[in-house]
Each structure stands twice: as C-alpha cells, then as structure tokens.
C-alpha cells in the first residue's frame, strides 16, 4: 500500500517558523495548530508518493507567487486567531 504525503504540511510549517514573529499572534501550540490547519484548508493540497515526486513538487512550490499565497493565508489566519483564540 502506498503512503501518501501532503507536502503542503511541511511547506506551511516551515513558512510559519520563518514568519511567526511578524504575524503578531499567540504562538502557543493550540494557536499554532489552529493557524496551520486554517492555512492548509485555504490552499490546495500537494500529495506525493515518491521521493522524486516530492522533490519535483517542492521545486514548483518555491515560486514567489506561491510563497505570497501562503503568507497571505497565514496573515488571514493570524487575524482570525487573534480575535478568537481557543487557548486557555
């Protein structure tokens, strides 16, 4: 049975680590998870099953427009989470 992997999870988590300070949003585990889940739901998934497919897809995701799309979705998510945090 093939194992499917959504590369967007890695991309979004990596981008979150790069820009979290600029988001002006709580960085507790609950808020981080909420933000990443929101962003992943806004962007199309990129599933791969091979290492070769993974490399090809990662290369296609480094375009400036795609990076802007990810950061834009993060900014929207941060605004929502700031207004309605679920942590205690």
PyMOL Python script that loads the backbone (N, CA, C, O; Angstrom):
from pymol import cmd

cmd.read_pdbstr("""\
ATOM      1  N   UNK A   1       0.843  -1.182   0.000  1.00  0.00           N
ATOM      2  CA  UNK A   1       0.000   0.000   0.000  1.00  0.00           C
ATOM      3  C   UNK A   1       0.886   1.242   0.000  1.00  0.00           C
ATOM      4  O   UNK A   1       1.821   1.346   0.794  1.00  0.00           O
ATOM      5  N   UNK A   2       0.591   2.170  -0.882  1.00  0.00           N
ATOM      6  CA  UNK A   2       1.370   3.399  -0.995  1.00  0.00           C
ATOM      7  C   UNK A   2       1.060   4.340   0.169  1.00  0.00           C
ATOM      8  O   UNK A   2      -0.067   4.390   0.663  1.00  0.00           O
ATOM      9  N   UNK A   3       2.068   5.072   0.590  1.00  0.00           N
ATOM     10  CA  UNK A   3       1.886   6.086   1.616  1.00  0.00           C
ATOM     11  C   UNK A   3       1.803   7.445   0.944  1.00  0.00           C
ATOM     12  O   UNK A   3       2.709   7.843   0.212  1.00  0.00           O
ATOM     13  N   UNK A   4       0.729   8.140   1.194  1.00  0.00           N
ATOM     14  CA  UNK A   4       0.529   9.456   0.611  1.00  0.00           C
ATOM     15  C   UNK A   4       1.010  10.515   1.589  1.00  0.00           C
ATOM     16  O   UNK A   4       0.865  10.369   2.802  1.00  0.00           O
ATOM     17  N   UNK A   5       1.574  11.567   1.054  1.00  0.00           N
ATOM     18  CA  UNK A   5       2.086  12.648   1.894  1.00  0.00           C
ATOM     19  C   UNK A   5       1.685  13.980   1.278  1.00  0.00           C
ATOM     20  O   UNK A   5       1.937  14.226   0.099  1.00  0.00           O
ATOM     21  N   UNK A   6       1.065  14.834   2.073  1.00  0.00           N
ATOM     22  CA  UNK A   6       0.718  16.178   1.621  1.00  0.00           C
ATOM     23  C   UNK A   6       1.894  17.096   1.940  1.00  0.00           C
ATOM     24  O   UNK A   6       2.114  17.454   3.098  1.00  0.00           O
ATOM     25  N   UNK A   7       2.640  17.471   0.921  1.00  0.00           N
ATOM     26  CA  UNK A   7       3.815  18.319   1.121  1.00  0.00           C
ATOM     27  C   UNK A   7       3.462  19.696   1.658  1.00  0.00           C
ATOM     28  O   UNK A   7       4.314  20.376   2.230  1.00  0.00           O
ATOM     29  N   UNK A   8       2.234  20.107   1.481  1.00  0.00           N
ATOM     30  CA  UNK A   8       1.842  21.420   1.981  1.00  0.00           C
ATOM     31  C   UNK A   8       1.997  21.508   3.492  1.00  0.00           C
ATOM     32  O   UNK A   8       2.244  22.591   4.022  1.00  0.00           O
ATOM     33  N   UNK A   9       1.857  20.398   4.188  1.00  0.00           N
ATOM     34  CA  UNK A   9       2.045  20.421   5.636  1.00  0.00           C
ATOM     35  C   UNK A   9       3.461  20.869   5.974  1.00  0.00           C
ATOM     36  O   UNK A   9       3.655  21.719   6.844  1.00  0.00           O
ATOM     37  N   UNK A  10       4.445  20.304   5.293  1.00  0.00           N
ATOM     38  CA  UNK A  10       5.840  20.688   5.534  1.00  0.00           C
ATOM     39  C   UNK A  10       6.095  22.137   5.140  1.00  0.00           C
ATOM     40  O   UNK A  10       6.744  22.883   5.873  1.00  0.00           O
ATOM     41  N   UNK A  11       5.581  22.530   3.980  1.00  0.00           N
ATOM     42  CA  UNK A  11       5.797  23.885   3.469  1.00  0.00           C
ATOM     43  C   UNK A  11       5.199  24.918   4.422  1.00  0.00           C
ATOM     44  O   UNK A  11       5.848  25.909   4.757  1.00  0.00           O
ATOM     45  N   UNK A  12       3.969  24.684   4.852  1.00  0.00           N
ATOM     46  CA  UNK A  12       3.288  25.641   5.728  1.00  0.00           C
ATOM     47  C   UNK A  12       3.971  25.702   7.093  1.00  0.00           C
ATOM     48  O   UNK A  12       4.145  26.793   7.637  1.00  0.00           O
ATOM     49  N   UNK A  13       4.360  24.568   7.656  1.00  0.00           N
ATOM     50  CA  UNK A  13       5.047  24.579   8.947  1.00  0.00           C
ATOM     51  C   UNK A  13       6.384  25.308   8.852  1.00  0.00           C
ATOM     52  O   UNK A  13       6.743  26.069   9.750  1.00  0.00           O
ATOM     53  N   UNK A  14       7.107  25.081   7.782  1.00  0.00           N
ATOM     54  CA  UNK A  14       8.391  25.761   7.593  1.00  0.00           C
ATOM     55  C   UNK A  14       8.184  27.270   7.454  1.00  0.00           C
ATOM     56  O   UNK A  14       8.908  28.057   8.064  1.00  0.00           O
ATOM     57  N   UNK A  15       7.207  27.667   6.661  1.00  0.00           N
ATOM     58  CA  UNK A  15       6.938  29.098   6.465  1.00  0.00           C
ATOM     59  C   UNK A  15       6.460  29.728   7.767  1.00  0.00           C
ATOM     60  O   UNK A  15       6.797  30.875   8.058  1.00  0.00           O
ATOM     61  N   UNK A  16       5.679  28.993   8.553  1.00  0.00           N
ATOM     62  CA  UNK A  16       5.232  29.504   9.852  1.00  0.00           C
ATOM     63  C   UNK A  16       6.437  29.824  10.727  1.00  0.00           C
ATOM     64  O   UNK A  16       6.492  30.890  11.340  1.00  0.00           O
ATOM     65  N   UNK A  17       7.398  28.912  10.789  1.00  0.00           N
ATOM     66  CA  UNK A  17       8.593  29.146  11.597  1.00  0.00           C
ATOM     67  C   UNK A  17       9.356  30.381  11.133  1.00  0.00           C
ATOM     68  O   UNK A  17       9.969  31.074  11.945  1.00  0.00           O
ATOM     69  N   UNK A  18       9.322  30.659   9.837  1.00  0.00           N
ATOM     70  CA  UNK A  18      10.029  31.818   9.289  1.00  0.00           C
ATOM     71  C   UNK A  18       9.329  33.143   9.610  1.00  0.00           C
ATOM     72  O   UNK A  18       9.996  34.157   9.818  1.00  0.00           O
ATOM     73  N   UNK A  19       8.004  33.143   9.650  1.00  0.00           N
ATOM     74  CA  UNK A  19       7.275  34.413   9.754  1.00  0.00           C
ATOM     75  C   UNK A  19       6.468  34.578  11.042  1.00  0.00           C
ATOM     76  O   UNK A  19       5.766  35.579  11.184  1.00  0.00           O
ATOM     77  N   UNK A  20       6.537  33.650  11.971  1.00  0.00           N
ATOM     78  CA  UNK A  20       5.663  33.697  13.151  1.00  0.00           C
ATOM     79  C   UNK A  20       5.810  34.985  13.952  1.00  0.00           C
ATOM     80  O   UNK A  20       4.820  35.489  14.482  1.00  0.00           O
ATOM     81  N   UNK A  21       7.019  35.528  14.051  1.00  0.00           N
ATOM     82  CA  UNK A  21       7.203  36.755  14.820  1.00  0.00           C
ATOM     83  C   UNK A  21       6.494  37.942  14.168  1.00  0.00           C
ATOM     84  O   UNK A  21       6.003  38.829  14.865  1.00  0.00           O
ATOM     85  N   UNK A  22       6.439  37.960  12.860  1.00  0.00           N
ATOM     86  CA  UNK A  22       5.795  39.059  12.138  1.00  0.00           C
ATOM     87  C   UNK A  22       4.271  38.958  12.161  1.00  0.00           C
ATOM     88  O   UNK A  22       3.591  39.938  11.857  1.00  0.00           O
ATOM     89  N   UNK A  23       3.728  37.808  12.511  1.00  0.00           N
ATOM     90  CA  UNK A  23       2.277  37.615  12.485  1.00  0.00           C
ATOM     91  C   UNK A  23       1.566  38.279  13.655  1.00  0.00           C
ATOM     92  O   UNK A  23       0.356  38.501  13.592  1.00  0.00           O
ATOM     93  N   UNK A  24       2.294  38.601  14.723  1.00  0.00           N
ATOM     94  CA  UNK A  24       1.699  39.233  15.899  1.00  0.00           C
ATOM     95  C   UNK A  24       0.515  38.413  16.409  1.00  0.00           C
ATOM     96  O   UNK A  24      -0.588  38.924  16.604  1.00  0.00           O
ATOM     97  N   UNK A  25       0.782  37.133  16.615  1.00  0.00           N
ATOM     98  CA  UNK A  25      -0.256  36.193  17.023  1.00  0.00           C
ATOM     99  C   UNK A  25       0.335  35.289  18.105  1.00  0.00           C
ATOM    100  O   UNK A  25       1.541  35.043  18.122  1.00  0.00           O
ATOM    101  N   UNK A  26      -0.500  34.804  18.990  1.00  0.00           N
ATOM    102  CA  UNK A  26      -0.051  33.867  20.015  1.00  0.00           C
ATOM    103  C   UNK A  26       0.634  32.669  19.354  1.00  0.00           C
ATOM    104  O   UNK A  26       0.185  32.183  18.317  1.00  0.00           O
ATOM    105  N   UNK A  27       1.723  32.199  19.964  1.00  0.00           N
ATOM    106  CA  UNK A  27       2.474  31.081  19.394  1.00  0.00           C
ATOM    107  C   UNK A  27       2.374  29.812  20.244  1.00  0.00           C
ATOM    108  O   UNK A  27       3.183  28.896  20.095  1.00  0.00           O
ATOM    109  N   UNK A  28       1.376  29.760  21.140  1.00  0.00           N
ATOM    110  CA  UNK A  28       1.194  28.528  21.904  1.00  0.00           C
ATOM    111  C   UNK A  28       0.827  27.398  20.936  1.00  0.00           C
ATOM    112  O   UNK A  28       0.441  27.660  19.797  1.00  0.00           O
ATOM    113  N   UNK A  29       0.945  26.168  21.378  1.00  0.00           N
ATOM    114  CA  UNK A  29       0.702  25.019  20.492  1.00  0.00           C
ATOM    115  C   UNK A  29      -0.718  25.012  19.924  1.00  0.00           C
ATOM    116  O   UNK A  29      -0.919  24.657  18.762  1.00  0.00           O
ATOM    117  N   UNK A  30      -1.702  25.400  20.735  1.00  0.00           N
ATOM    118  CA  UNK A  30      -3.092  25.414  20.255  1.00  0.00           C
ATOM    119  C   UNK A  30      -3.267  26.428  19.129  1.00  0.00           C
ATOM    120  O   UNK A  30      -3.850  26.114  18.092  1.00  0.00           O
ATOM    121  N   UNK A  31      -2.765  27.638  19.334  1.00  0.00           N
ATOM    122  CA  UNK A  31      -2.908  28.685  18.310  1.00  0.00           C
ATOM    123  C   UNK A  31      -2.092  28.350  17.067  1.00  0.00           C
ATOM    124  O   UNK A  31      -2.544  28.580  15.946  1.00  0.00           O
ATOM    125  N   UNK A  32      -0.894  27.806  17.262  1.00  0.00           N
ATOM    126  CA  UNK A  32      -0.077  27.400  16.118  1.00  0.00           C
ATOM    127  C   UNK A  32      -0.815  26.337  15.301  1.00  0.00           C
ATOM    128  O   UNK A  32      -0.877  26.429  14.075  1.00  0.00           O
ATOM    129  N   UNK A  33      -1.366  25.344  15.967  1.00  0.00           N
ATOM    130  CA  UNK A  33      -2.097  24.278  15.272  1.00  0.00           C
ATOM    131  C   UNK A  33      -3.322  24.827  14.550  1.00  0.00           C
ATOM    132  O   UNK A  33      -3.608  24.433  13.420  1.00  0.00           O
ATOM    133  N   UNK A  34      -4.046  25.738  15.203  1.00  0.00           N
ATOM    134  CA  UNK A  34      -5.218  26.341  14.570  1.00  0.00           C
ATOM    135  C   UNK A  34      -4.815  27.118  13.321  1.00  0.00           C
ATOM    136  O   UNK A  34      -5.471  27.019  12.285  1.00  0.00           O
ATOM    137  N   UNK A  35      -3.741  27.887  13.421  1.00  0.00           N
ATOM    138  CA  UNK A  35      -3.282  28.687  12.286  1.00  0.00           C
ATOM    139  C   UNK A  35      -2.868  27.795  11.124  1.00  0.00           C
ATOM    140  O   UNK A  35      -3.267  28.034   9.984  1.00  0.00           O
ATOM    141  N   UNK A  36      -2.079  26.781  11.402  1.00  0.00           N
ATOM    142  CA  UNK A  36      -1.607  25.891  10.337  1.00  0.00           C
ATOM    143  C   UNK A  36      -2.781  25.147   9.700  1.00  0.00           C
ATOM    144  O   UNK A  36      -2.826  24.997   8.479  1.00  0.00           O
ATOM    145  N   UNK A  37      -3.724  24.683  10.509  1.00  0.00           N
ATOM    146  CA  UNK A  37      -4.897  23.987   9.958  1.00  0.00           C
ATOM    147  C   UNK A  37      -5.715  24.925   9.072  1.00  0.00           C
ATOM    148  O   UNK A  37      -6.180  24.525   8.005  1.00  0.00           O
ATOM    149  N   UNK A  38      -5.891  26.166   9.512  1.00  0.00           N
ATOM    150  CA  UNK A  38      -6.638  27.141   8.698  1.00  0.00           C
ATOM    151  C   UNK A  38      -5.947  27.352   7.354  1.00  0.00           C
ATOM    152  O   UNK A  38      -6.593  27.327   6.306  1.00  0.00           O
ATOM    153  N   UNK A  39      -4.638  27.559   7.389  1.00  0.00           N
ATOM    154  CA  UNK A  39      -3.879  27.800   6.155  1.00  0.00           C
ATOM    155  C   UNK A  39      -3.971  26.592   5.227  1.00  0.00           C
ATOM    156  O   UNK A  39      -4.192  26.749   4.026  1.00  0.00           O
ATOM    157  N   UNK A  40      -3.805  25.398   5.770  1.00  0.00           N
ATOM    158  CA  UNK A  40      -3.878  24.192   4.935  1.00  0.00           C
ATOM    159  C   UNK A  40      -5.249  24.040   4.283  1.00  0.00           C
ATOM    160  O   UNK A  40      -5.353  23.518   3.173  1.00  0.00           O
ATOM    161  N   UNK A  41      -6.291  24.489   4.958  1.00  0.00           N
ATOM    162  CA  UNK A  41      -7.634  24.420   4.376  1.00  0.00           C
ATOM    163  C   UNK A  41      -7.866  25.475   3.298  1.00  0.00           C
ATOM    164  O   UNK A  41      -8.795  25.346   2.501  1.00  0.00           O
ATOM    165  N   UNK A  42      -7.038  26.511   3.263  1.00  0.00           N
ATOM    166  CA  UNK A  42      -7.177  27.563   2.258  1.00  0.00           C
ATOM    167  C   UNK A  42      -6.397  27.271   0.979  1.00  0.00           C
ATOM    168  O   UNK A  42      -6.694  27.836  -0.074  1.00  0.00           O
ATOM    169  N   UNK A  43      -5.407  26.398   1.067  1.00  0.00           N
ATOM    170  CA  UNK A  43      -4.515  26.129  -0.062  1.00  0.00           C
ATOM    171  C   UNK A  43      -4.769  24.735  -0.632  1.00  0.00           C
ATOM    172  O   UNK A  43      -5.195  23.835   0.092  1.00  0.00           O
ATOM    173  N   UNK A  44      -4.512  24.556  -1.911  1.00  0.00           N
ATOM    174  CA  UNK A  44      -4.696  23.218  -2.496  1.00  0.00           C
ATOM    175  C   UNK A  44      -3.639  22.245  -1.972  1.00  0.00           C
ATOM    176  O   UNK A  44      -2.475  22.621  -1.830  1.00  0.00           O
ATOM    177  N   UNK A  45      -4.025  21.006  -1.684  1.00  0.00           N
ATOM    178  CA  UNK A  45      -3.044  20.017  -1.217  1.00  0.00           C
ATOM    179  C   UNK A  45      -2.101  19.620  -2.347  1.00  0.00           C
ATOM    180  O   UNK A  45      -2.444  19.718  -3.526  1.00  0.00           O
ATOM    181  N   UNK A  46      -0.923  19.174  -1.971  1.00  0.00           N
ATOM    182  CA  UNK A  46       0.075  18.687  -2.938  1.00  0.00           C
ATOM    183  C   UNK A  46       0.543  17.314  -2.451  1.00  0.00           C
ATOM    184  O   UNK A  46       1.521  17.204  -1.711  1.00  0.00           O
ATOM    185  N   UNK A  47      -0.169  16.275  -2.877  1.00  0.00           N
ATOM    186  CA  UNK A  47       0.151  14.921  -2.443  1.00  0.00           C
ATOM    187  C   UNK A  47       1.211  14.294  -3.337  1.00  0.00           C
ATOM    188  O   UNK A  47       1.209  14.473  -4.554  1.00  0.00           O
ATOM    189  N   UNK A  48       2.115  13.555  -2.705  1.00  0.00           N
ATOM    190  CA  UNK A  48       3.145  12.807  -3.430  1.00  0.00           C
ATOM    191  C   UNK A  48       3.246  11.416  -2.812  1.00  0.00           C
ATOM    192  O   UNK A  48       2.832  11.193  -1.674  1.00  0.00           O
ATOM    193  N   UNK A  49       3.803  10.489  -3.583  1.00  0.00           N
ATOM    194  CA  UNK A  49       4.028   9.145  -3.042  1.00  0.00           C
ATOM    195  C   UNK A  49       5.468   8.691  -3.208  1.00  0.00           C
ATOM    196  O   UNK A  49       5.852   7.657  -2.663  1.00  0.00           O
ATOM    197  N   UNK A  50       6.281   9.450  -3.957  1.00  0.00           N
ATOM    198  CA  UNK A  50       7.680   9.065  -4.146  1.00  0.00           C
ATOM    199  C   UNK A  50       8.597  10.216  -3.776  1.00  0.00           C
ATOM    200  O   UNK A  50       8.178  11.373  -3.746  1.00  0.00           O
ATOM    201  N   UNK A  51       9.840   9.893  -3.496  1.00  0.00           N
ATOM    202  CA  UNK A  51      10.839  10.916  -3.199  1.00  0.00           C
ATOM    203  C   UNK A  51      11.034  11.831  -4.410  1.00  0.00           C
ATOM    204  O   UNK A  51      11.189  13.043  -4.260  1.00  0.00           O
ATOM    205  N   UNK A  52      11.026  11.247  -5.598  1.00  0.00           N
ATOM    206  CA  UNK A  52      11.181  12.036  -6.821  1.00  0.00           C
ATOM    207  C   UNK A  52      10.026  13.027  -6.973  1.00  0.00           C
ATOM    208  O   UNK A  52      10.232  14.190  -7.319  1.00  0.00           O
ATOM    209  N   UNK A  53       8.833  12.558  -6.713  1.00  0.00           N
ATOM    210  CA  UNK A  53       7.664  13.436  -6.776  1.00  0.00           C
ATOM    211  C   UNK A  53       7.738  14.534  -5.736  1.00  0.00           C
ATOM    212  O   UNK A  53       7.313  15.663  -5.982  1.00  0.00           O
ATOM    213  N   UNK A  54       8.277  14.202  -4.575  1.00  0.00           N
ATOM    214  CA  UNK A  54       8.436  15.174  -3.510  1.00  0.00           C
ATOM    215  C   UNK A  54       9.375  16.301  -3.932  1.00  0.00           C
ATOM    216  O   UNK A  54       9.071  17.475  -3.725  1.00  0.00           O
ATOM    217  N   UNK A  55      10.503  15.948  -4.518  1.00  0.00           N
ATOM    218  CA  UNK A  55      11.470  16.956  -4.956  1.00  0.00           C
ATOM    219  C   UNK A  55      10.887  17.841  -6.051  1.00  0.00           C
ATOM    220  O   UNK A  55      11.042  19.062  -6.017  1.00  0.00           O
ATOM    221  N   UNK A  56      10.224  17.233  -7.009  1.00  0.00           N
ATOM    222  CA  UNK A  56       9.622  17.989  -8.108  1.00  0.00           C
ATOM    223  C   UNK A  56       8.573  18.966  -7.578  1.00  0.00           C
ATOM    224  O   UNK A  56       8.536  20.127  -7.985  1.00  0.00           O
ATOM    225  N   UNK A  57       7.735  18.496  -6.683  1.00  0.00           N
ATOM    226  CA  UNK A  57       6.676  19.341  -6.138  1.00  0.00           C
ATOM    227  C   UNK A  57       7.254  20.469  -5.304  1.00  0.00           C
ATOM    228  O   UNK A  57       6.784  21.603  -5.395  1.00  0.00           O
ATOM    229  N   UNK A  58       8.266  20.181  -4.489  1.00  0.00           N
ATOM    230  CA  UNK A  58       8.891  21.236  -3.688  1.00  0.00           C
ATOM    231  C   UNK A  58       9.477  22.319  -4.582  1.00  0.00           C
ATOM    232  O   UNK A  58       9.377  23.504  -4.265  1.00  0.00           O
ATOM    233  N   UNK A  59      10.082  21.926  -5.688  1.00  0.00           N
ATOM    234  CA  UNK A  59      10.625  22.916  -6.617  1.00  0.00           C
ATOM    235  C   UNK A  59       9.527  23.796  -7.193  1.00  0.00           C
ATOM    236  O   UNK A  59       9.722  24.999  -7.369  1.00  0.00           O
ATOM    237  N   UNK A  60       8.385  23.212  -7.485  1.00  0.00           N
ATOM    238  CA  UNK A  60       7.292  24.001  -8.064  1.00  0.00           C
ATOM    239  C   UNK A  60       6.660  24.935  -7.037  1.00  0.00           C
ATOM    240  O   UNK A  60       5.991  25.899  -7.411  1.00  0.00           O
ATOM    241  N   UNK A  61       6.859  24.666  -5.757  1.00  0.00           N
ATOM    242  CA  UNK A  61       6.245  25.473  -4.706  1.00  0.00           C
ATOM    243  C   UNK A  61       7.102  26.650  -4.266  1.00  0.00           C
ATOM    244  O   UNK A  61       6.675  27.431  -3.415  1.00  0.00           O
ATOM    245  N   UNK A  62       8.288  26.798  -4.816  1.00  0.00           N
ATOM    246  CA  UNK A  62       9.156  27.891  -4.388  1.00  0.00           C
ATOM    247  C   UNK A  62       8.943  29.163  -5.207  1.00  0.00           C
ATOM    248  O   UNK A  62       9.673  30.137  -5.018  1.00  0.00           O
ATOM    249  N   UNK A  63       7.981  29.179  -6.094  1.00  0.00           N
ATOM    250  CA  UNK A  63       7.717  30.387  -6.864  1.00  0.00           C
ATOM    251  C   UNK A  63       7.284  31.507  -5.925  1.00  0.00           C
ATOM    252  O   UNK A  63       6.675  31.262  -4.883  1.00  0.00           O
ATOM    253  N   UNK A  64       7.603  32.719  -6.304  1.00  0.00           N
ATOM    254  CA  UNK A  64       7.251  33.866  -5.465  1.00  0.00           C
ATOM    255  C   UNK A  64       5.745  33.965  -5.244  1.00  0.00           C
ATOM    256  O   UNK A  64       5.298  34.261  -4.135  1.00  0.00           O
ATOM    257  N   UNK A  65       4.964  33.721  -6.288  1.00  0.00           N
ATOM    258  CA  UNK A  65       3.516  33.823  -6.144  1.00  0.00           C
ATOM    259  C   UNK A  65       2.997  32.811  -5.128  1.00  0.00           C
ATOM    260  O   UNK A  65       2.115  33.133  -4.332  1.00  0.00           O
ATOM    261  N   UNK A  66       3.528  31.603  -5.146  1.00  0.00           N
ATOM    262  CA  UNK A  66       3.056  30.594  -4.202  1.00  0.00           C
ATOM    263  C   UNK A  66       3.434  30.981  -2.777  1.00  0.00           C
ATOM    264  O   UNK A  66       2.652  30.779  -1.848  1.00  0.00           O
ATOM    265  N   UNK A  67       4.629  31.537  -2.602  1.00  0.00           N
ATOM    266  CA  UNK A  67       5.048  31.989  -1.276  1.00  0.00           C
ATOM    267  C   UNK A  67       4.129  33.107  -0.784  1.00  0.00           C
ATOM    268  O   UNK A  67       3.762  33.139   0.390  1.00  0.00           O
ATOM    269  N   UNK A  68       3.762  34.014  -1.675  1.00  0.00           N
ATOM    270  CA  UNK A  68       2.841  35.098  -1.322  1.00  0.00           C
ATOM    271  C   UNK A  68       1.484  34.529  -0.924  1.00  0.00           C
ATOM    272  O   UNK A  68       0.870  35.007   0.030  1.00  0.00           O
ATOM    273  N   UNK A  69       1.015  33.529  -1.634  1.00  0.00           N
ATOM    274  CA  UNK A  69      -0.268  32.902  -1.308  1.00  0.00           C
ATOM    275  C   UNK A  69      -0.242  32.292   0.092  1.00  0.00           C
ATOM    276  O   UNK A  69      -1.203  32.425   0.850  1.00  0.00           O
ATOM    277  N   UNK A  70       0.850  31.628   0.429  1.00  0.00           N
ATOM    278  CA  UNK A  70       0.977  31.004   1.754  1.00  0.00           C
ATOM    279  C   UNK A  70       1.004  32.077   2.836  1.00  0.00           C
ATOM    280  O   UNK A  70       0.305  31.962   3.843  1.00  0.00           O
ATOM    281  N   UNK A  71       1.802  33.112   2.634  1.00  0.00           N
ATOM    282  CA  UNK A  71       1.912  34.174   3.639  1.00  0.00           C
ATOM    283  C   UNK A  71       0.591  34.928   3.776  1.00  0.00           C
ATOM    284  O   UNK A  71       0.202  35.297   4.884  1.00  0.00           O
ATOM    285  N   UNK A  72      -0.087  35.153   2.684  1.00  0.00           N
ATOM    286  CA  UNK A  72      -1.388  35.826   2.729  1.00  0.00           C
ATOM    287  C   UNK A  72      -2.395  35.008   3.537  1.00  0.00           C
ATOM    288  O   UNK A  72      -3.129  35.561   4.356  1.00  0.00           O
ATOM    289  N   UNK A  73      -2.431  33.712   3.312  1.00  0.00           N
ATOM    290  CA  UNK A  73      -3.330  32.839   4.080  1.00  0.00           C
ATOM    291  C   UNK A  73      -2.949  32.847   5.556  1.00  0.00           C
ATOM    292  O   UNK A  73      -3.824  32.776   6.420  1.00  0.00           O
ATOM    293  N   UNK A  74      -1.659  32.931   5.855  1.00  0.00           N
ATOM    294  CA  UNK A  74      -1.207  32.993   7.251  1.00  0.00           C
ATOM    295  C   UNK A  74      -1.651  34.290   7.914  1.00  0.00           C
ATOM    296  O   UNK A  74      -2.065  34.285   9.073  1.00  0.00           O
ATOM    297  N   UNK A  75      -1.568  35.388   7.194  1.00  0.00           N
ATOM    298  CA  UNK A  75      -1.998  36.673   7.750  1.00  0.00           C
ATOM    299  C   UNK A  75      -3.493  36.643   8.062  1.00  0.00           C
ATOM    300  O   UNK A  75      -3.917  37.139   9.105  1.00  0.00           O
ATOM    301  N   UNK A  76      -4.285  36.070   7.173  1.00  0.00           N
ATOM    302  CA  UNK A  76      -5.727  35.939   7.419  1.00  0.00           C
ATOM    303  C   UNK A  76      -5.981  35.068   8.645  1.00  0.00           C
ATOM    304  O   UNK A  76      -6.804  35.404   9.496  1.00  0.00           O
ATOM    305  N   UNK A  77      -5.276  33.962   8.724  1.00  0.00           N
ATOM    306  CA  UNK A  77      -5.446  33.045   9.855  1.00  0.00           C
ATOM    307  C   UNK A  77      -5.053  33.722  11.161  1.00  0.00           C
ATOM    308  O   UNK A  77      -5.745  33.574  12.168  1.00  0.00           O
ATOM    309  N   UNK A  78      -3.948  34.462  11.153  1.00  0.00           N
ATOM    310  CA  UNK A  78      -3.484  35.143  12.364  1.00  0.00           C
ATOM    311  C   UNK A  78      -4.530  36.139  12.852  1.00  0.00           C
ATOM    312  O   UNK A  78      -4.767  36.247  14.055  1.00  0.00           O
ATOM    313  N   UNK A  79      -5.150  36.860  11.942  1.00  0.00           N
ATOM    314  CA  UNK A  79      -6.188  37.829  12.316  1.00  0.00           C
ATOM    315  C   UNK A  79      -7.370  37.122  12.984  1.00  0.00           C
ATOM    316  O   UNK A  79      -7.873  37.587  14.007  1.00  0.00           O
ATOM    317  N   UNK A  80      -7.803  36.026  12.421  1.00  0.00           N
ATOM    318  CA  UNK A  80      -8.925  35.266  12.993  1.00  0.00           C
ATOM    319  C   UNK A  80      -8.555  34.717  14.368  1.00  0.00           C
ATOM    320  O   UNK A  80      -9.357  34.781  15.300  1.00  0.00           O
ATOM    321  N   UNK A  81      -7.357  34.183  14.494  1.00  0.00           N
ATOM    322  CA  UNK A  81      -6.932  33.582  15.761  1.00  0.00           C
ATOM    323  C   UNK A  81      -6.721  34.655  16.827  1.00  0.00           C
ATOM    324  O   UNK A  81      -7.006  34.416  18.001  1.00  0.00           O
ATOM    325  N   UNK A  82      -6.230  35.826  16.443  1.00  0.00           N
ATOM    326  CA  UNK A  82      -6.099  36.936  17.398  1.00  0.00           C
ATOM    327  C   UNK A  82      -7.467  37.315  17.961  1.00  0.00           C
ATOM    328  O   UNK A  82      -7.602  37.579  19.156  1.00  0.00           O
ATOM    329  N   UNK A  83      -8.464  37.339  17.107  1.00  0.00           N
ATOM    330  CA  UNK A  83      -9.806  37.737  17.538  1.00  0.00           C
ATOM    331  C   UNK A  83     -10.532  36.641  18.320  1.00  0.00           C
ATOM    332  O   UNK A  83     -11.368  36.934  19.175  1.00  0.00           O
ATOM    333  N   UNK A  84     -10.213  35.384  18.026  1.00  0.00           N
ATOM    334  CA  UNK A  84     -10.923  34.260  18.654  1.00  0.00           C
ATOM    335  C   UNK A  84      -9.950  33.157  19.071  1.00  0.00           C
ATOM    336  O   UNK A  84     -10.013  32.051  18.535  1.00  0.00           O
ATOM    337  N   UNK A  85      -9.050  33.439  20.020  1.00  0.00           N
ATOM    338  CA  UNK A  85      -8.108  32.383  20.436  1.00  0.00           C
ATOM    339  C   UNK A  85      -8.847  31.264  21.174  1.00  0.00           C
ATOM    340  O   UNK A  85      -9.805  31.513  21.904  1.00  0.00           O
ATOM    341  N   UNK A  86      -8.387  30.039  20.971  1.00  0.00           N
ATOM    342  CA  UNK A  86      -9.032  28.894  21.628  1.00  0.00           C
ATOM    343  C   UNK A  86      -8.228  28.382  22.815  1.00  0.00           C
ATOM    344  O   UNK A  86      -8.655  27.450  23.496  1.00  0.00           O
ATOM    345  N   UNK A  87      -7.071  28.980  23.067  1.00  0.00           N
ATOM    346  CA  UNK A  87      -6.274  28.517  24.205  1.00  0.00           C
ATOM    347  C   UNK A  87      -6.875  29.042  25.512  1.00  0.00           C
ATOM    348  O   UNK A  87      -7.708  29.948  25.514  1.00  0.00           O
ATOM    349  N   UNK A  88      -6.431  28.453  26.609  1.00  0.00           N
ATOM    350  CA  UNK A  88      -6.961  28.875  27.916  1.00  0.00           C
ATOM    351  C   UNK A  88      -6.059  29.885  28.555  1.00  0.00           C
ATOM    352  O   UNK A  88      -6.341  30.355  29.657  1.00  0.00           O
TER     353      UNK A  88
END
""", "prot")
cmd.dss("prot")
cmd.show_as("cartoon", "prot")
cmd.util.cbc("prot")
cmd.orient("prot")
